[in-house]
Amino acid sequence: MAMSLALMKNLISMMLMVVTGFGIVRVHFLKSADAGPLTKLTAYVLTPCLILQAFQRDITPEQKVGFFAAVAVSALIFALFILIAGLLRRTGRIDAIDQASLIYMNCGNLIMPLVQLTLGDDRVFYSCAIQVLFNLLAWSHGQSLFIGGGRLRPAKLLLNPNVLAILISVALMLAGIRIPQILMTAVSGFGSMVGPASMLIIGMVIAESDLREVFTMRQAWLINAGRLVVLPLIAMLLLYATGWLAAHPDLKPVMLVLFMGAAAPPAATVSQLAVLYQKEPVKASRYNVLGTLLCVVTLPAMILLFQMLFGA
């Protein structure tokens, strides 16, 4: 219960940052379009620095095992979400945007800074596991949902700054190489900016949305019910049914971080893909906005359930 309350408090604090971003656009201090350069700064500089910072510490053999276990479980979680969303797509009840919004969560801009605030830097590198799987899948499988089987360019995945940062960070971790302190001071400073910058971006994007249409869109509520509650709950119950975590109690803190990611709102990347391929970007944005607002309640509730089931 204490962690869920701390999580909710931090989410509320982050939502105040969102309100700030919303306000500076609504009073015409900045425009929503100004979120573009800030988004690039966050994606290309700040988040990679946060990732690098997470791995530049004394990591025990147990933590290394935890990280690779997190990668494996993240792959299974994504496989489950892809399977369920794919089956729903075949029924004709959802389209590509719905399918992508169910599968892909905002594990980078929201969850990584939230983990840093709530659980500390030591847990951030576990969240990198789900982040690297997200980048690999969102820009391959996720992209294919929008282009209808068109040609993908997998090589571009390796040029994604977050994927590069994780690969470099893991290599440095395995080799036991530490970056000089003078450089790490700059890296840490940039990494600490991820949370506020990400929340400002979300607020600035929300400012151009008609909130009445967001809250009255029935499909947005249904998709977010699946993304925020149903899919992570299914994954959680399957994990509980296997008894695997009971046999490996030392991995409970790792799985807690993963399920924070699994219960996150629809990814902003879905909106970016919708814009790129001209597939109803307004609808994708509404899903993201509503999910971001609702997760203040749903995310602590899901984490509380995780703690009740697994005693984490």
HELIX and SHEET records of a PDB file:
HELIX    1   1 ALA A    2  ARG A   26  1                                  25    
HELIX    2   2 SER A   32  ASP A   34  5                                   3    
HELIX    3   3 ALA A   35  LEU A   41  1                                   7    
HELIX    4   4 THR A   42  LEU A   46  3                                   5    
HELIX    5   5 THR A   47  PHE A   55  1                                   9    
HELIX    6   6 PRO A   61  ARG A   90  1                                  30    
HELIX    7   7 ALA A   96  ILE A  103  1                                   8    
HELIX    8   8 CYS A  107  ILE A  111  3                                   5    
HELIX    9   9 MET A  112  LEU A  119  1                                   8    
HELIX   10  10 ASP A  121  LEU A  137  1                                  17    
HELIX   11  11 ALA A  138  GLY A  142  3                                   5    
HELIX   12  12 GLN A  143  ILE A  147  1                                   5    
HELIX   13  13 PRO A  154  LEU A  159  5                                   6    
HELIX   14  14 PRO A  161  ALA A  175  1                                  15    
HELIX   15  15 GLN A  181  GLY A  191  1                                  11    
HELIX   16  16 VAL A  194  ILE A  206  1                                  13    
HELIX   17  17 LEU A  211  THR A  216  1                                   6    
HELIX   18  18 ARG A  218  ALA A  225  1                                   8    
HELIX   19  19 GLY A  226  VAL A  230  3                                   5    
HELIX   20  20 LEU A  231  THR A  242  1                                  12    
HELIX   21  21 TRP A  244  ALA A  247  1                                   4    
HELIX   22  22 PRO A  249  LEU A  251  5                                   3    
HELIX   23  23 LYS A  252  ALA A  262  1                                  11    
HELIX   24  24 ALA A  268  LEU A  276  1                                   9    
HELIX   25  25 PRO A  281  PHE A  310  1                                  30    
END                                                                             
